[in-house]
Every structure is written in structure tokens, then in C-alpha cells.
Amino acid sequence: MKKKYVFFDIDGTLWDFNQFIPESTKKALSMLRANGHAAYINSGRARSNIIEKELLDLGFEGIIAGCGTHIEKNGKVIFEKLMTNEQIDRALKVLYENHMPTVFEGPEYHYFNVDDFEGTNDPYAEILKQRLGPIARRTSEIKEGSKINKFSSDICDDTDFEKVMDLLPDFDFINHNGIIIEAIPEGYSKATGIQELMNIENVGLDDIYVIGDSMNDMDMFRLAKHSICMGNGDDRIKAIAEYVTTDLHEDGIYNALMHYGLI
């Protein structure tokens, strides 16, 4: 069979929210590689938040991180889109003034203040600090030339989010649940990351498969001919998927790759 490229979301797809990877998923990835196909991570996470050895040891040919703003192949960075210094300065000002605690995400570090998230009922910042260790920096450490791909924020009760979007028109916003948003430089997404790689590798859409579960997978689902939603995925993603597999804990990855004859 001709080499196929399979792009996997991380959270809710490769592992659950306790970072548990089913044995069937590990087996499926091994079989996929043995059959000569390429497995890529394609995540909304910035590269500095894709660090767990158990995940990376699954044997990916490359990583698309930060919603298409960072691409690696065989450990080498082949594409990078960074926020400009002006964009960073403007985002810092607008988000602070509109009461949106924020994590700025880059290929080397994450910048945020855990205390900014107090009272939001969002434990993500504290969890992130514990996971990342020295990769987690305070927002005050952002300086000219800091490498930042994107940011994620909380919408608080007194946030005027419409105003924020008006003041940051050069970003595309993904609203996950009315509380947590992701912001990516305008025109970038998981889909553009795949397209960039396709151009480099001279790969056609017939050879692309995407697997995910959440709203930031929407663009790559719309791009790919072969889109697979996890059984535990968002109903809005299921509605546009070519195929809905079983739950992550019910051999979802294994069953999806079997369905398409990739393993």
C-alpha cells in the first residue's frame, strides 16, 4: 500500500485527560509504522507542552504543534510561525485590561501567572506549572524576541469578549465552551499545518487521514477526505466526520485504523 499520513490529536484522542494511553492505541501505532505509514501528532498544544516521554515514544515521524504554527519532522523544525513583538505587546495589554487570564504558548516556554487564574475555577494553570516545571515562566519574563506561537485565555464574568476580538483582529479565536478560548495568528490552524507538510512532502489529500475529538480539530476535518472522530468526541465534530470510531477507552484508535485497512 502507498504510504499514508495519519494525523492524531492528543487530548481525548491518543490519551485521556489523565494522560492514560490504552494498550490498543500503542499496538495500533506500532502496526501502522510497521506497514510503512507515517504517524504525526497534530495538536493545539504548543511544542513546549508536548514533552511526555510515553507519548513521544509512540514513534511519530513528526509533530504539528500550536494549531499549525510549528512543524517538526524527525526532530528537525521545518516551519515556525511566531507572534510578532507588536502582537505580543498588544495582546498583553488587551487581555489584562479585559480581565482574561492567559497562557502564552511557545516552542520553548509557556508564560503565565498562576495567581491570575485564582477565582476562575480553572485549575489548568496550576496543573500546567506542575507539569512543565522550568518550562513554565511568569508573564513578566516575556521580552522582545520571546518565541510565542499562540495563547489561551479564560473569559471571566466581566470580560467583554466581543471587544477583545475587535482589538485583536489579526487572531483567529476558537471558543471551546464559552469560558476557555484559544487564539492563533490569523490564517493558521491544524489544517494549514497539514497543508504545509503536504507541500513539503508532495502528498495528496487521498493519502491524508485525521483523527480528533474537539473543536480545534474542525479545520483539519474540513480539509481531509478521511476524517475520524473519536466516540468520546464533540457532537459537532462527529457531524462532519467521515467515520466515527469507538471511545478512546474502547479501542477507538485501533478500530479506526482497522476500518481503513491501515493496520
Secondary structure, DSSP 4 states (H G I P E B T S, - for coil): ----EEEE-SBTTTB-TT----HHHHHHHHHHHHTT-EEEEE-SS-GGG---HHHHTTT-SEEEETTTTEEEETTEEEEE----HHHHHHHHHHHHHTT--EEEE-SS-EE--GGGGTTTT-THHHHHHHHHGGGEE-GGG--TT----EEEEEPPTT--HHHHHHH-TTEEEEESSSSEEEEEETT--HHHHHHHHHHHHT--GGGEEEEE-SGGGHHHHHH-SEEEE-TTS-HHHHTT-SEE---GGGTHHHHHHHHTT--
